[in-house]
Each structure stands twice: as C-alpha cells, then as structure tokens.
Amino acid sequence: MQPAPVDKDAQRLYLRKQAGLWLKKKREEAGLTQRDLAAILDLKIYTFVSQVESGNGRLPFDRYSEWARALKIDEYDFAAKALSYYEPALFELVLSGSPRKPDFDI
C-alpha cells in the first residue's frame, strides 16, 4: 500500500477511496451485489452503494449499524474502521485511548 498524500484534500480523497475498497471487499465477502445491499439497506437509489465504493460518497454516521449488520460485521469494529477512514481525527481522539481496541482485521 502506498503512503497517504500529505495535502489535506488529497488525503481525504485517498481515505475515502480506501474506505470504498474496504466496503466493496466486505460486500463481496458477504456474497452481496450492490443491488442486494441497497435492497437490504432500503436505499431508494441503489447507485449510492457504487458511489460509496468508488470513494465519491461516504456513509452517514447514523447508518453505520445498518451497514455493519448487512455486511455481518461487529458494529463496534465496523464503526471504528469507518471512522478511521472518514473521520481520522475523531477516531484518534475517541478510540485511540479506548479500553477496547477495534479489530482491524475485519
């Protein structure tokens, strides 16, 4: 894996793309198509899954639990991983000193 870019905007885009790759991998491991996942999540626009996986969109915080359940991932671990991509400063602030360490091998 290449190191993340230094420029803040470039770093944000890089992390979103990495999040998308992770989510796509998890969706495929769960045996779901993008349409399947969109249906499980009751998304009105199924292409939202594609937008997230390509790094052009991001998951809303209030939907983390639903995505975790749909992908059969522990909700805490899912939220921690998603935060590490979408809100790395918040991740460090909240979770770096947490007694429970997230499982990043998910």
Gaussian input, Z-matrix of N, CA and C with variables (Angstrom, degrees):
# hf/3-21g

backbone

0 1
 N
 C     1     B1
 C     2     B2     1     A1
 N     3     B3     2     A2     1     D1
 C     4     B4     3     A3     2     D2
 C     5     B5     4     A4     3     D3
 N     6     B6     5     A5     4     D4
 C     7     B7     6     A6     5     D5
 C     8     B8     7     A7     6     D6
 N     9     B9     8     A8     7     D7
 C    10    B10     9     A9     8     D8
 C    11    B11    10    A10     9     D9
 N    12    B12    11    A11    10    D10
 C    13    B13    12    A12    11    D11
 C    14    B14    13    A13    12    D12
 N    15    B15    14    A14    13    D13
 C    16    B16    15    A15    14    D14
 C    17    B17    16    A16    15    D15
 N    18    B18    17    A17    16    D16
 C    19    B19    18    A18    17    D17
 C    20    B20    19    A19    18    D18
 N    21    B21    20    A20    19    D19
 C    22    B22    21    A21    20    D20
 C    23    B23    22    A22    21    D21
 N    24    B24    23    A23    22    D22
 C    25    B25    24    A24    23    D23
 C    26    B26    25    A25    24    D24
 N    27    B27    26    A26    25    D25
 C    28    B28    27    A27    26    D26
 C    29    B29    28    A28    27    D27
 N    30    B30    29    A29    28    D28
 C    31    B31    30    A30    29    D29
 C    32    B32    31    A31    30    D30
 N    33    B33    32    A32    31    D31
 C    34    B34    33    A33    32    D32
 C    35    B35    34    A34    33    D33
 N    36    B36    35    A35    34    D34
 C    37    B37    36    A36    35    D35
 C    38    B38    37    A37    36    D36
 N    39    B39    38    A38    37    D37
 C    40    B40    39    A39    38    D38
 C    41    B41    40    A40    39    D39
 N    42    B42    41    A41    40    D40
 C    43    B43    42    A42    41    D41
 C    44    B44    43    A43    42    D42
 N    45    B45    44    A44    43    D43
 C    46    B46    45    A45    44    D44
 C    47    B47    46    A46    45    D45
 N    48    B48    47    A47    46    D46
 C    49    B49    48    A48    47    D47
 C    50    B50    49    A49    48    D48
 N    51    B51    50    A50    49    D49
 C    52    B52    51    A51    50    D50
 C    53    B53    52    A52    51    D51
 N    54    B54    53    A53    52    D52
 C    55    B55    54    A54    53    D53
 C    56    B56    55    A55    54    D54
 N    57    B57    56    A56    55    D55
 C    58    B58    57    A57    56    D56
 C    59    B59    58    A58    57    D57
 N    60    B60    59    A59    58    D58
 C    61    B61    60    A60    59    D59
 C    62    B62    61    A61    60    D60
 N    63    B63    62    A62    61    D61
 C    64    B64    63    A63    62    D62
 C    65    B65    64    A64    63    D63
 N    66    B66    65    A65    64    D64
 C    67    B67    66    A66    65    D65
 C    68    B68    67    A67    66    D66
 N    69    B69    68    A68    67    D67
 C    70    B70    69    A69    68    D68
 C    71    B71    70    A70    69    D69
 N    72    B72    71    A71    70    D70
 C    73    B73    72    A72    71    D71
 C    74    B74    73    A73    72    D72
 N    75    B75    74    A74    73    D73
 C    76    B76    75    A75    74    D74
 C    77    B77    76    A76    75    D75
 N    78    B78    77    A77    76    D76
 C    79    B79    78    A78    77    D77
 C    80    B80    79    A79    78    D78
 N    81    B81    80    A80    79    D79
 C    82    B82    81    A81    80    D80
 C    83    B83    82    A82    81    D81
 N    84    B84    83    A83    82    D82
 C    85    B85    84    A84    83    D83
 C    86    B86    85    A85    84    D84
 N    87    B87    86    A86    85    D85
 C    88    B88    87    A87    86    D86
 C    89    B89    88    A88    87    D87
 N    90    B90    89    A89    88    D88
 C    91    B91    90    A90    89    D89
 C    92    B92    91    A91    90    D90
 N    93    B93    92    A92    91    D91
 C    94    B94    93    A93    92    D92
 C    95    B95    94    A94    93    D93
 N    96    B96    95    A95    94    D94
 C    97    B97    96    A96    95    D95
 C    98    B98    97    A97    96    D96
 N    99    B99    98    A98    97    D97
 C   100   B100    99    A99    98    D98
 C   101   B101   100   A100    99    D99
 N   102   B102   101   A101   100   D100
 C   103   B103   102   A102   101   D101
 C   104   B104   103   A103   102   D102
 N   105   B105   104   A104   103   D103
 C   106   B106   105   A105   104   D104
 C   107   B107   106   A106   105   D105
 N   108   B108   107   A107   106   D106
 C   109   B109   108   A108   107   D107
 C   110   B110   109   A109   108   D108
 N   111   B111   110   A110   109   D109
 C   112   B112   111   A111   110   D110
 C   113   B113   112   A112   111   D111
 N   114   B114   113   A113   112   D112
 C   115   B115   114   A114   113   D113
 C   116   B116   115   A115   114   D114
 N   117   B117   116   A116   115   D115
 C   118   B118   117   A117   116   D116
 C   119   B119   118   A118   117   D117
 N   120   B120   119   A119   118   D118
 C   121   B121   120   A120   119   D119
 C   122   B122   121   A121   120   D120
 N   123   B123   122   A122   121   D121
 C   124   B124   123   A123   122   D122
 C   125   B125   124   A124   123   D123
 N   126   B126   125   A125   124   D124
 C   127   B127   126   A126   125   D125
 C   128   B128   127   A127   126   D126
 N   129   B129   128   A128   127   D127
 C   130   B130   129   A129   128   D128
 C   131   B131   130   A130   129   D129
 N   132   B132   131   A131   130   D130
 C   133   B133   132   A132   131   D131
 C   134   B134   133   A133   132   D132
 N   135   B135   134   A134   133   D133
 C   136   B136   135   A135   134   D134
 C   137   B137   136   A136   135   D135
 N   138   B138   137   A137   136   D136
 C   139   B139   138   A138   137   D137
 C   140   B140   139   A139   138   D138
 N   141   B141   140   A140   139   D139
 C   142   B142   141   A141   140   D140
 C   143   B143   142   A142   141   D141
 N   144   B144   143   A143   142   D142
 C   145   B145   144   A144   143   D143
 C   146   B146   145   A145   144   D144
 N   147   B147   146   A146   145   D145
 C   148   B148   147   A147   146   D146
 C   149   B149   148   A148   147   D147
 N   150   B150   149   A149   148   D148
 C   151   B151   150   A150   149   D149
 C   152   B152   151   A151   150   D150
 N   153   B153   152   A152   151   D151
 C   154   B154   153   A153   152   D152
 C   155   B155   154   A154   153   D153
 N   156   B156   155   A155   154   D154
 C   157   B157   156   A156   155   D155
 C   158   B158   157   A157   156   D156
 N   159   B159   158   A158   157   D157
 C   160   B160   159   A159   158   D158
 C   161   B161   160   A160   159   D159
 N   162   B162   161   A161   160   D160
 C   163   B163   162   A162   161   D161
 C   164   B164   163   A163   162   D162
 N   165   B165   164   A164   163   D163
 C   166   B166   165   A165   164   D164
 C   167   B167   166   A166   165   D165
 N   168   B168   167   A167   166   D166
 C   169   B169   168   A168   167   D167
 C   170   B170   169   A169   168   D168
 N   171   B171   170   A170   169   D169
 C   172   B172   171   A171   170   D170
 C   173   B173   172   A172   171   D171
 N   174   B174   173   A173   172   D172
 C   175   B175   174   A174   173   D173
 C   176   B176   175   A175   174   D174
 N   177   B177   176   A176   175   D175
 C   178   B178   177   A177   176   D176
 C   179   B179   178   A178   177   D177
 N   180   B180   179   A179   178   D178
 C   181   B181   180   A180   179   D179
 C   182   B182   181   A181   180   D180
 N   183   B183   182   A182   181   D181
 C   184   B184   183   A183   182   D182
 C   185   B185   184   A184   183   D183
 N   186   B186   185   A185   184   D184
 C   187   B187   186   A186   185   D185
 C   188   B188   187   A187   186   D186
 N   189   B189   188   A188   187   D187
 C   190   B190   189   A189   188   D188
 C   191   B191   190   A190   189   D189
 N   192   B192   191   A191   190   D190
 C   193   B193   192   A192   191   D191
 C   194   B194   193   A193   192   D192
 N   195   B195   194   A194   193   D193
 C   196   B196   195   A195   194   D194
 C   197   B197   196   A196   195   D195
 N   198   B198   197   A197   196   D196
 C   199   B199   198   A198   197   D197
 C   200   B200   199   A199   198   D198
 N   201   B201   200   A200   199   D199
 C   202   B202   201   A201   200   D200
 C   203   B203   202   A202   201   D201
 N   204   B204   203   A203   202   D202
 C   205   B205   204   A204   203   D203
 C   206   B206   205   A205   204   D204
 N   207   B207   206   A206   205   D205
 C   208   B208   207   A207   206   D206
 C   209   B209   208   A208   207   D207
 N   210   B210   209   A209   208   D208
 C   211   B211   210   A210   209   D209
 C   212   B212   211   A211   210   D210
 N   213   B213   212   A212   211   D211
 C   214   B214   213   A213   212   D212
 C   215   B215   214   A214   213   D213
 N   216   B216   215   A215   214   D214
 C   217   B217   216   A216   215   D215
 C   218   B218   217   A217   216   D216
 N   219   B219   218   A218   217   D217
 C   220   B220   219   A219   218   D218
 C   221   B221   220   A220   219   D219
 N   222   B222   221   A221   220   D220
 C   223   B223   222   A222   221   D221
 C   224   B224   223   A223   222   D222
 N   225   B225   224   A224   223   D223
 C   226   B226   225   A225   224   D224
 C   227   B227   226   A226   225   D225
 N   228   B228   227   A227   226   D226
 C   229   B229   228   A228   227   D227
 C   230   B230   229   A229   228   D228
 N   231   B231   230   A230   229   D229
 C   232   B232   231   A231   230   D230
 C   233   B233   232   A232   231   D231
 N   234   B234   233   A233   232   D232
 C   235   B235   234   A234   233   D233
 C   236   B236   235   A235   234   D234
 N   237   B237   236   A236   235   D235
 C   238   B238   237   A237   236   D236
 C   239   B239   238   A238   237   D237
 N   240   B240   239   A239   238   D238
 C   241   B241   240   A240   239   D239
 C   242   B242   241   A241   240   D240
 N   243   B243   242   A242   241   D241
 C   244   B244   243   A243   242   D242
 C   245   B245   244   A244   243   D243
 N   246   B246   245   A245   244   D244
 C   247   B247   246   A246   245   D245
 C   248   B248   247   A247   246   D246
 N   249   B249   248   A248   247   D247
 C   250   B250   249   A249   248   D248
 C   251   B251   250   A250   249   D249
 N   252   B252   251   A251   250   D250
 C   253   B253   252   A252   251   D251
 C   254   B254   253   A253   252   D252
 N   255   B255   254   A254   253   D253
 C   256   B256   255   A255   254   D254
 C   257   B257   256   A256   255   D255
 N   258   B258   257   A257   256   D256
 C   259   B259   258   A258   257   D257
 C   260   B260   259   A259   258   D258
 N   261   B261   260   A260   259   D259
 C   262   B262   261   A261   260   D260
 C   263   B263   262   A262   261   D261
 N   264   B264   263   A263   262   D262
 C   265   B265   264   A264   263   D263
 C   266   B266   265   A265   264   D264
 N   267   B267   266   A266   265   D265
 C   268   B268   267   A267   266   D266
 C   269   B269   268   A268   267   D267
 N   270   B270   269   A269   268   D268
 C   271   B271   270   A270   269   D269
 C   272   B272   271   A271   270   D270
 N   273   B273   272   A272   271   D271
 C   274   B274   273   A273   272   D272
 C   275   B275   274   A274   273   D273
 N   276   B276   275   A275   274   D274
 C   277   B277   276   A276   275   D275
 C   278   B278   277   A277   276   D276
 N   279   B279   278   A278   277   D277
 C   280   B280   279   A279   278   D278
 C   281   B281   280   A280   279   D279
 N   282   B282   281   A281   280   D280
 C   283   B283   282   A282   281   D281
 C   284   B284   283   A283   282   D282
 N   285   B285   284   A284   283   D283
 C   286   B286   285   A285   284   D284
 C   287   B287   286   A286   285   D285
 N   288   B288   287   A287   286   D286
 C   289   B289   288   A288   287   D287
 C   290   B290   289   A289   288   D288
 N   291   B291   290   A290   289   D289
 C   292   B292   291   A291   290   D290
 C   293   B293   292   A292   291   D291
 N   294   B294   293   A293   292   D292
 C   295   B295   294   A294   293   D293
 C   296   B296   295   A295   294   D294
 N   297   B297   296   A296   295   D295
 C   298   B298   297   A297   296   D296
 C   299   B299   298   A298   297   D297
 N   300   B300   299   A299   298   D298
 C   301   B301   300   A300   299   D299
 C   302   B302   301   A301   300   D300
 N   303   B303   302   A302   301   D301
 C   304   B304   303   A303   302   D302
 C   305   B305   304   A304   303   D303
 N   306   B306   305   A305   304   D304
 C   307   B307   306   A306   305   D305
 C   308   B308   307   A307   306   D306
 N   309   B309   308   A308   307   D307
 C   310   B310   309   A309   308   D308
 C   311   B311   310   A310   309   D309
 N   312   B312   311   A311   310   D310
 C   313   B313   312   A312   311   D311
 C   314   B314   313   A313   312   D312
 N   315   B315   314   A314   313   D313
 C   316   B316   315   A315   314   D314
 C   317   B317   316   A316   315   D315

   B1=1.4422
   B2=1.5260
   B3=1.3219
   B4=1.4523
   B5=1.5223
   B6=1.3384
   B7=1.4625
   B8=1.5252
   B9=1.3266
   B10=1.4556
   B11=1.5295
   B12=1.3322
   B13=1.4587
   B14=1.5293
   B15=1.3391
   B16=1.4579
   B17=1.5254
   B18=1.3126
   B19=1.4568
   B20=1.5338
   B21=1.3368
   B22=1.4753
   B23=1.5314
   B24=1.3174
   B25=1.4655
   B26=1.5245
   B27=1.3135
   B28=1.4652
   B29=1.5263
   B30=1.3224
   B31=1.4628
   B32=1.5332
   B33=1.3268
   B34=1.4653
   B35=1.5276
   B36=1.3289
   B37=1.4647
   B38=1.5280
   B39=1.3212
   B40=1.4651
   B41=1.5297
   B42=1.3335
   B43=1.4673
   B44=1.5202
   B45=1.3268
   B46=1.4700
   B47=1.5245
   B48=1.3208
   B49=1.4693
   B50=1.5278
   B51=1.3327
   B52=1.4621
   B53=1.5312
   B54=1.3290
   B55=1.4683
   B56=1.5239
   B57=1.3220
   B58=1.4598
   B59=1.5188
   B60=1.3265
   B61=1.4636
   B62=1.5188
   B63=1.3279
   B64=1.4716
   B65=1.5256
   B66=1.3366
   B67=1.4654
   B68=1.5315
   B69=1.3236
   B70=1.4618
   B71=1.5251
   B72=1.3210
   B73=1.4640
   B74=1.5298
   B75=1.3281
   B76=1.4627
   B77=1.5285
   B78=1.3286
   B79=1.4647
   B80=1.5263
   B81=1.3219
   B82=1.4603
   B83=1.5263
   B84=1.3321
   B85=1.4680
   B86=1.5256
   B87=1.3348
   B88=1.4637
   B89=1.5274
   B90=1.3312
   B91=1.4580
   B92=1.5158
   B93=1.3261
   B94=1.4579
   B95=1.5191
   B96=1.3228
   B97=1.4593
   B98=1.5267
   B99=1.3214
   B100=1.4673
   B101=1.5257
   B102=1.3129
   B103=1.4783
   B104=1.5278
   B105=1.3415
   B106=1.4720
   B107=1.5217
   B108=1.3250
   B109=1.4584
   B110=1.5232
   B111=1.3132
   B112=1.4691
   B113=1.5273
   B114=1.3301
   B115=1.4648
   B116=1.5251
   B117=1.3297
   B118=1.4733
   B119=1.5261
   B120=1.3326
   B121=1.4657
   B122=1.5255
   B123=1.3189
   B124=1.4650
   B125=1.5289
   B126=1.3343
   B127=1.4581
   B128=1.5194
   B129=1.3033
   B130=1.4568
   B131=1.5333
   B132=1.3308
   B133=1.4584
   B134=1.5283
   B135=1.3358
   B136=1.4635
   B137=1.5223
   B138=1.3306
   B139=1.4628
   B140=1.5294
   B141=1.3301
   B142=1.4682
   B143=1.5302
   B144=1.3185
   B145=1.4688
   B146=1.5270
   B147=1.3217
   B148=1.4606
   B149=1.5247
   B150=1.3230
   B151=1.4622
   B152=1.5274
   B153=1.3193
   B154=1.4621
   B155=1.5276
   B156=1.3184
   B157=1.4604
   B158=1.5278
   B159=1.3109
   B160=1.4639
   B161=1.5334
   B162=1.3274
   B163=1.4632
   B164=1.5119
   B165=1.3297
   B166=1.4608
   B167=1.5228
   B168=1.3089
   B169=1.4556
   B170=1.5165
   B171=1.3105
   B172=1.4597
   B173=1.5123
   B174=1.3023
   B175=1.4588
   B176=1.5180
   B177=1.3126
   B178=1.4668
   B179=1.5364
   B180=1.3285
   B181=1.4654
   B182=1.5227
   B183=1.3196
   B184=1.4657
   B185=1.5276
   B186=1.3246
   B187=1.4647
   B188=1.5216
   B189=1.3322
   B190=1.4710
   B191=1.5316
   B192=1.3229
   B193=1.4712
   B194=1.5182
   B195=1.3189
   B196=1.4682
   B197=1.5275
   B198=1.3269
   B199=1.4638
   B200=1.5233
   B201=1.3172
   B202=1.4721
   B203=1.5233
   B204=1.3219
   B205=1.4631
   B206=1.5239
   B207=1.3262
   B208=1.4609
   B209=1.5311
   B210=1.3336
   B211=1.4669
   B212=1.5266
   B213=1.3425
   B214=1.4752
   B215=1.5296
   B216=1.3544
   B217=1.4632
   B218=1.5204
   B219=1.3173
   B220=1.4609
   B221=1.5330
   B222=1.3241
   B223=1.4601
   B224=1.5272
   B225=1.3218
   B226=1.4719
   B227=1.5236
   B228=1.3206
   B229=1.4575
   B230=1.5262
   B231=1.3311
   B232=1.4621
   B233=1.5224
   B234=1.3304
   B235=1.4649
   B236=1.5248
   B237=1.3203
   B238=1.4615
   B239=1.5255
   B240=1.3235
   B241=1.4635
   B242=1.5272
   B243=1.3324
   B244=1.4654
   B245=1.5337
   B246=1.3247
   B247=1.4665
   B248=1.5188
   B249=1.3226
   B250=1.4637
   B251=1.5334
   B252=1.3142
   B253=1.4640
   B254=1.5265
   B255=1.3332
   B256=1.4592
   B257=1.5263
   B258=1.3013
   B259=1.4628
   B260=1.5250
   B261=1.3395
   B262=1.4691
   B263=1.5263
   B264=1.3207
   B265=1.4696
   B266=1.5306
   B267=1.3185
   B268=1.4620
   B269=1.5261
   B270=1.3105
   B271=1.4558
   B272=1.5279
   B273=1.3205
   B274=1.4673
   B275=1.5198
   B276=1.3173
   B277=1.4595
   B278=1.5211
   B279=1.3191
   B280=1.4611
   B281=1.5246
   B282=1.3122
   B283=1.4549
   B284=1.5223
   B285=1.3145
   B286=1.4671
   B287=1.5233
   B288=1.3270
   B289=1.4606
   B290=1.5192
   B291=1.3327
   B292=1.4633
   B293=1.5241
   B294=1.3487
   B295=1.4597
   B296=1.5316
   B297=1.3084
   B298=1.4671
   B299=1.5179
   B300=1.2796
   B301=1.4607
   B302=1.5243
   B303=1.3232
   B304=1.4563
   B305=1.5194
   B306=1.3117
   B307=1.4648
   B308=1.5211
   B309=1.3295
   B310=1.4557
   B311=1.5120
   B312=1.3046
   B313=1.4474
   B314=1.5221
   B315=1.3427
   B316=1.4652
   B317=1.5031
   A1=108.79
   A2=115.93
   A3=120.84
   A4=110.24
   A5=117.35
   A6=119.35
   A7=111.01
   A8=115.69
   A9=121.15
   A10=110.48
   A11=118.05
   A12=121.07
   A13=111.71
   A14=116.31
   A15=121.89
   A16=111.61
   A17=118.33
   A18=122.93
   A19=109.48
   A20=117.21
   A21=121.62
   A22=112.67
   A23=117.50
   A24=119.75
   A25=110.80
   A26=115.74
   A27=119.43
   A28=110.10
   A29=116.73
   A30=120.41
   A31=110.58
   A32=116.72
   A33=121.06
   A34=110.43
   A35=116.95
   A36=120.84
   A37=111.45
   A38=116.09
   A39=120.51
   A40=110.54
   A41=115.96
   A42=119.95
   A43=111.49
   A44=117.91
   A45=120.45
   A46=110.83
   A47=116.23
   A48=119.39
   A49=110.37
   A50=117.18
   A51=120.97
   A52=109.99
   A53=116.69
   A54=120.69
   A55=109.96
   A56=116.47
   A57=120.88
   A58=112.47
   A59=116.07
   A60=119.76
   A61=111.15
   A62=116.25
   A63=121.27
   A64=110.33
   A65=116.88
   A66=120.24
   A67=111.44
   A68=116.77
   A69=119.76
   A70=110.15
   A71=116.36
   A72=120.70
   A73=110.46
   A74=116.89
   A75=121.17
   A76=111.15
   A77=116.63
   A78=119.88
   A79=109.80
   A80=115.94
   A81=119.61
   A82=111.10
   A83=117.37
   A84=120.64
   A85=111.38
   A86=116.42
   A87=120.91
   A88=111.49
   A89=116.72
   A90=120.67
   A91=113.95
   A92=116.71
   A93=121.61
   A94=111.40
   A95=115.82
   A96=120.38
   A97=107.17
   A98=115.79
   A99=118.87
   A100=110.50
   A101=116.63
   A102=120.12
   A103=111.03
   A104=116.66
   A105=120.22
   A106=110.28
   A107=115.62
   A108=120.37
   A109=110.69
   A110=116.65
   A111=120.20
   A112=110.96
   A113=116.48
   A114=120.06
   A115=110.92
   A116=117.16
   A117=120.91
   A118=110.26
   A119=115.78
   A120=120.80
   A121=112.44
   A122=116.53
   A123=122.60
   A124=111.37
   A125=115.07
   A126=120.27
   A127=109.17
   A128=117.12
   A129=121.21
   A130=111.05
   A131=115.59
   A132=121.19
   A133=107.48
   A134=117.14
   A135=120.20
   A136=112.48
   A137=117.27
   A138=119.30
   A139=112.03
   A140=117.65
   A141=119.90
   A142=109.82
   A143=117.56
   A144=120.93
   A145=109.28
   A146=116.91
   A147=121.43
   A148=111.18
   A149=116.90
   A150=121.01
   A151=111.03
   A152=116.90
   A153=121.20
   A154=109.82
   A155=116.78
   A156=120.64
   A157=112.70
   A158=117.52
   A159=120.58
   A160=111.90
   A161=116.46
   A162=120.19
   A163=113.42
   A164=117.41
   A165=121.00
   A166=112.98
   A167=116.89
   A168=122.26
   A169=108.35
   A170=115.91
   A171=119.88
   A172=109.57
   A173=114.88
   A174=119.55
   A175=110.15
   A176=117.27
   A177=119.92
   A178=109.30
   A179=116.62
   A180=120.87
   A181=112.20
   A182=115.87
   A183=119.33
   A184=113.72
   A185=117.81
   A186=120.85
   A187=112.86
   A188=118.25
   A189=121.06
   A190=111.83
   A191=117.32
   A192=120.30
   A193=111.34
   A194=116.56
   A195=120.37
   A196=111.12
   A197=116.62
   A198=120.14
   A199=109.93
   A200=116.74
   A201=120.30
   A202=110.28
   A203=117.10
   A204=120.20
   A205=111.18
   A206=116.93
   A207=120.67
   A208=111.33
   A209=116.13
   A210=120.81
   A211=112.58
   A212=115.62
   A213=122.04
   A214=112.29
   A215=114.13
   A216=122.44
   A217=107.59
   A218=116.71
   A219=121.45
   A220=108.77
   A221=116.84
   A222=121.27
   A223=112.98
   A224=117.33
   A225=120.72
   A226=110.15
   A227=116.37
   A228=120.13
   A229=111.27
   A230=115.98
   A231=119.88
   A232=110.42
   A233=116.31
   A234=120.36
   A235=111.25
   A236=116.83
   A237=120.28
   A238=110.38
   A239=116.88
   A240=120.76
   A241=110.23
   A242=117.21
   A243=120.69
   A244=110.57
   A245=116.83
   A246=119.47
   A247=111.88
   A248=117.50
   A249=119.90
   A250=110.86
   A251=117.14
   A252=121.21
   A253=112.33
   A254=116.64
   A255=120.42
   A256=114.13
   A257=117.27
   A258=121.82
   A259=109.83
   A260=117.53
   A261=119.88
   A262=114.06
   A263=118.38
   A264=120.22
   A265=109.95
   A266=117.53
   A267=121.59
   A268=110.38
   A269=116.78
   A270=121.37
   A271=110.05
   A272=116.69
   A273=120.88
   A274=111.27
   A275=116.48
   A276=121.30
   A277=112.24
   A278=116.85
   A279=121.47
   A280=112.96
   A281=117.41
   A282=119.67
   A283=115.53
   A284=118.21
   A285=117.67
   A286=112.12
   A287=118.22
   A288=120.84
   A289=113.38
   A290=116.68
   A291=121.12
   A292=111.22
   A293=117.27
   A294=119.53
   A295=112.16
   A296=117.00
   A297=120.57
   A298=107.88
   A299=116.40
   A300=120.45
   A301=109.15
   A302=116.72
   A303=118.83
   A304=111.45
   A305=115.30
   A306=121.88
   A307=107.46
   A308=116.72
   A309=120.17
   A310=112.75
   A311=117.47
   A312=120.27
   A313=111.36
   A314=116.29
   A315=119.50
   A316=110.22
   D1=137.76
   D2=179.02
   D3=-80.54
   D4=150.47
   D5=177.76
   D6=-65.85
   D7=151.02
   D8=179.76
   D9=-68.72
   D10=144.99
   D11=177.62
   D12=-62.33
   D13=158.32
   D14=-177.44
   D15=-84.05
   D16=-39.37
   D17=-179.90
   D18=-56.81
   D19=133.27
   D20=-174.90
   D21=-58.66
   D22=-46.60
   D23=179.91
   D24=-65.98
   D25=-42.40
   D26=178.84
   D27=-64.46
   D28=-38.87
   D29=179.19
   D30=-65.07
   D31=-42.45
   D32=178.82
   D33=-60.75
   D34=-45.72
   D35=179.15
   D36=-65.44
   D37=-39.73
   D38=177.55
   D39=-60.06
   D40=-46.77
   D41=-179.09
   D42=-65.45
   D43=-37.47
   D44=177.19
   D45=-63.17
   D46=-40.99
   D47=178.21
   D48=-65.07
   D49=-39.59
   D50=177.86
   D51=-64.43
   D52=-41.08
   D53=176.96
   D54=-60.53
   D55=-43.53
   D56=179.40
   D57=-61.51
   D58=-41.75
   D59=177.84
   D60=-63.55
   D61=-41.82
   D62=178.21
   D63=-62.40
   D64=-47.34
   D65=-178.77
   D66=-64.12
   D67=-39.76
   D68=178.25
   D69=-62.39
   D70=-43.95
   D71=178.83
   D72=-59.56
   D73=-45.10
   D74=-179.09
   D75=-66.14
   D76=-38.45
   D77=178.05
   D78=-63.72
   D79=-45.64
   D80=179.97
   D81=-64.64
   D82=-40.12
   D83=177.36
   D84=-62.42
   D85=-30.78
   D86=178.11
   D87=-79.93
   D88=-3.69
   D89=178.58
   D90=74.13
   D91=28.76
   D92=-176.52
   D93=-111.58
   D94=143.77
   D95=169.16
   D96=-85.55
   D97=170.45
   D98=175.97
   D99=-61.71
   D100=-39.19
   D101=178.43
   D102=-65.73
   D103=-39.96
   D104=177.75
   D105=-58.88
   D106=-49.33
   D107=-178.21
   D108=-62.92
   D109=-42.98
   D110=178.44
   D111=-60.25
   D112=-39.46
   D113=179.20
   D114=-66.87
   D115=-43.68
   D116=178.31
   D117=-60.03
   D118=-39.56
   D119=-177.30
   D120=-85.42
   D121=-0.75
   D122=-179.53
   D123=55.88
   D124=45.01
   D125=177.95
   D126=-83.70
   D127=132.11
   D128=-179.69
   D129=-71.70
   D130=-31.66
   D131=179.42
   D132=-114.51
   D133=102.84
   D134=-175.19
   D135=-64.38
   D136=-23.33
   D137=-178.88
   D138=-70.26
   D139=-8.07
   D140=176.09
   D141=-59.28
   D142=-37.41
   D143=178.42
   D144=-60.38
   D145=-43.81
   D146=177.92
   D147=-62.21
   D148=-42.00
   D149=179.84
   D150=-62.08
   D151=-41.94
   D152=179.27
   D153=-67.00
   D154=-45.41
   D155=-178.08
   D156=-65.89
   D157=-26.75
   D158=179.42
   D159=-87.65
   D160=-6.66
   D161=-178.81
   D162=87.85
   D163=4.73
   D164=179.66
   D165=-89.04
   D166=-6.06
   D167=177.07
   D168=-139.55
   D169=173.08
   D170=177.84
   D171=-139.34
   D172=157.15
   D173=-179.84
   D174=-76.16
   D175=134.64
   D176=173.13
   D177=-71.23
   D178=139.21
   D179=-179.40
   D180=-51.81
   D181=-41.17
   D182=-174.30
   D183=-71.93
   D184=-2.23
   D185=178.78
   D186=-111.37
   D187=1.56
   D188=-178.17
   D189=-54.45
   D190=-45.82
   D191=-177.81
   D192=-61.18
   D193=-42.79
   D194=-179.69
   D195=-63.26
   D196=-43.92
   D197=178.83
   D198=-64.28
   D199=-42.59
   D200=179.96
   D201=-59.29
   D202=-47.78
   D203=-179.69
   D204=-63.82
   D205=-42.41
   D206=-179.66
   D207=-62.35
   D208=-34.90
   D209=-178.73
   D210=-93.58
   D211=2.11
   D212=178.60
   D213=58.65
   D214=49.07
   D215=178.55
   D216=-121.70
   D217=140.38
   D218=175.06
   D219=-51.18
   D220=131.49
   D221=-175.02
   D222=-61.46
   D223=-40.71
   D224=178.81
   D225=-63.13
   D226=-48.04
   D227=-178.87
   D228=-64.30
   D229=-39.54
   D230=178.20
   D231=-62.03
   D232=-48.95
   D233=-178.30
   D234=-62.28
   D235=-41.28
   D236=179.30
   D237=-62.75
   D238=-46.00
   D239=-179.46
   D240=-63.65
   D241=-45.76
   D242=179.86
   D243=-61.48
   D244=-43.74
   D245=177.86
   D246=-61.72
   D247=-37.07
   D248=-179.41
   D249=-62.20
   D250=-28.06
   D251=177.45
   D252=-88.35
   D253=-49.38
   D254=-171.70
   D255=-85.70
   D256=-30.59
   D257=-178.68
   D258=-139.46
   D259=67.90
   D260=-174.31
   D261=-60.29
   D262=-34.24
   D263=179.39
   D264=-67.77
   D265=-41.43
   D266=177.29
   D267=-66.24
   D268=-40.19
   D269=176.72
   D270=-56.44
   D271=-49.89
   D272=-179.52
   D273=-62.16
   D274=-43.87
   D275=-177.84
   D276=-64.31
   D277=-45.00
   D278=-172.81
   D279=-89.78
   D280=-42.02
   D281=-169.58
   D282=-103.42
   D283=-16.28
   D284=-176.29
   D285=-66.05
   D286=-29.18
   D287=178.51
   D288=-102.42
   D289=9.37
   D290=-177.42
   D291=-67.95
   D292=141.73
   D293=177.24
   D294=-64.96
   D295=-27.81
   D296=176.49
   D297=-98.21
   D298=121.24
   D299=177.85
   D300=-90.71
   D301=134.17
   D302=179.53
   D303=-65.72
   D304=150.36
   D305=177.43
   D306=-91.18
   D307=102.08
   D308=-177.72
   D309=-86.97
   D310=5.51
   D311=175.84
   D312=-89.07
   D313=9.46
   D314=-179.61
   D315=-72.52

